[in-house]
């Protein structure tokens, strides 16, 4: 459960919507190839590539946050975690010191502390409490599965780009659209895998 709380379901949901939309544009591209609609084929392939790019950008934001917090795999868990600059903790007075210097501020600060605890307990603000000993195993699975999926997304981008170049040349039409269809099937499989990964990693506690 701790590892699950360290993931932001908002990012996973955005990527799910992006990939579902990309499946629609890819299917539409196949249909345009079958009907000989060259403009529609090119436009839908470009839209599919744009969705794939958005997916990878969102994944980069997620990965960067995990590296900054040290939420890494196996023995690397806890490495590279950001720490406050030296002397920062000493420069800021603690809650008790602030209350002693300003009694009138004590109640307000106590109320803020209670609010902070409530906010920290919210799923969107990260995990609650210290990480368990096996937290690195969860993130090994997370990086392994999402990283492998990202590699397949990149492979799909390469294949779709190849199809796009050939589409601009006018290689496909009602009599020959097999490569577009095959690449489309591959892309749908990539999307289907993510639809399985999203609830498994982000939603199921």
GIHUHU-V942105 format. One record per residue. RES is the residue in three letters. SS is DSSP state (H for helix, E for strand, L for the rest). PHI is phi in degrees with one decimal (* if undefined). Layout:
RES SS PHI
RES SS PHI
This chain:
UNK L *
UNK H -60.7
UNK H -63.4
UNK H -59.4
UNK H -69.8
UNK L -77.8
UNK L -96.9
UNK L -96.1
UNK H -64.2
UNK H -61.8
UNK H -63.1
UNK H -62.8
UNK H -67.1
UNK H -59.1
UNK H -65.5
UNK H -64.7
UNK H -62.5
UNK H -61.1
UNK H -70.9
UNK H -62.8
UNK H -64.1
UNK H -66.7
UNK H -65.0
UNK H -64.1
UNK H -66.8
UNK H -68.0
UNK H -63.9
UNK H -66.6
UNK H -63.1
UNK H -60.9
UNK H -63.0
UNK H -64.2
UNK H -63.6
UNK H -64.9
UNK H -95.6
UNK L 74.3
UNK L -92.0
UNK H -65.0
UNK H -63.0
UNK H -62.2
UNK H -63.2
UNK H -64.5
UNK H -61.8
UNK H -71.3
UNK H -66.9
UNK H -64.5
UNK H -63.5
UNK H -64.2
UNK H -64.0
UNK H -63.2
UNK H -63.4
UNK H -62.9
UNK H -64.8
UNK H -62.2
UNK H -57.1
UNK H -67.5
UNK H -64.7
UNK H -64.0
UNK H -64.2
UNK H -61.9
UNK H -61.5
UNK H -63.1
UNK H -62.1
UNK H -62.3
UNK H -63.2
UNK H -65.3
UNK H -66.3
UNK H -64.7
UNK H -91.4
UNK L 77.7
UNK L -84.3
UNK L -113.8
UNK L -87.9
UNK H 41.3
UNK H -68.8
UNK H -84.7
UNK L -62.7
UNK L 94.1
UNK L -78.6
UNK L 65.8
UNK L -66.7
UNK L -70.1
UNK L -121.7
UNK L -64.6
UNK L -56.2
UNK L -60.2
UNK L 89.8
UNK H -67.1
UNK H -63.6
UNK H -71.9
UNK H -73.4
UNK L -92.7
UNK L -69.2
UNK L -74.2
UNK H -62.1
UNK H -67.0
UNK H -64.3
UNK H -65.4
UNK H -66.7
UNK H -67.9
UNK H -80.1
UNK L -140.6
UNK H -59.0
UNK H -67.7
UNK H -89.2
UNK H -62.1
UNK H -64.4
UNK H -65.4
UNK H -66.1
UNK H -65.0
UNK H -65.4
UNK H -64.6
UNK H -62.7
UNK H -64.7
UNK H -67.1
UNK H -64.3
UNK H -63.7
UNK H -64.3
UNK H -67.2
UNK H -66.9
UNK H -74.7
UNK L -67.8
UNK H -57.9
UNK H -69.2
UNK H -99.9
UNK L 105.0
UNK L -69.8
UNK L -104.9
UNK L 84.5
UNK L -70.0
UNK L -70.6
UNK L -71.2
UNK L -64.7
UNK L -98.0
UNK H -61.3
UNK H -62.1
UNK H -66.4
UNK H -59.5
UNK H -73.9
UNK H -63.6
UNK H -66.0
UNK H -60.8
UNK H -69.1
UNK H -62.8
UNK H -76.4
UNK H -71.6
UNK H -67.0
UNK H -63.7
UNK H -65.1
UNK H -62.4
UNK H -62.5
UNK H -68.7
UNK H -63.2
UNK H -62.0
UNK H -61.6
UNK H -65.1
UNK H -61.1
UNK H -62.6
UNK H -66.0
UNK H -67.7
UNK H -62.4
UNK H -60.8
UNK H -65.1
UNK H -63.4
UNK H -59.8
UNK H -69.5
UNK H -67.9
UNK H -61.7
UNK L -75.9
UNK L 82.6
UNK L -75.5
UNK L -112.4
UNK E -168.4
UNK L -58.0
UNK L -89.2
UNK E -154.3
UNK L -141.6
UNK H -54.1
UNK H -57.9
UNK H -64.9
UNK H -64.8
UNK H -66.4
UNK H -65.0
UNK H -62.1
UNK H -62.6
UNK H -62.0
UNK H -65.0
UNK H -63.4
UNK H -64.7
UNK H -59.9
UNK H -64.9
UNK H -63.9
UNK H -61.2
UNK H -65.5
UNK H -61.8
UNK H -79.9
UNK H -70.0
UNK H -56.8
UNK H -67.6
UNK H -64.0
UNK H -93.9
UNK H -99.4
UNK H -110.4
UNK L -83.0
UNK L -86.0
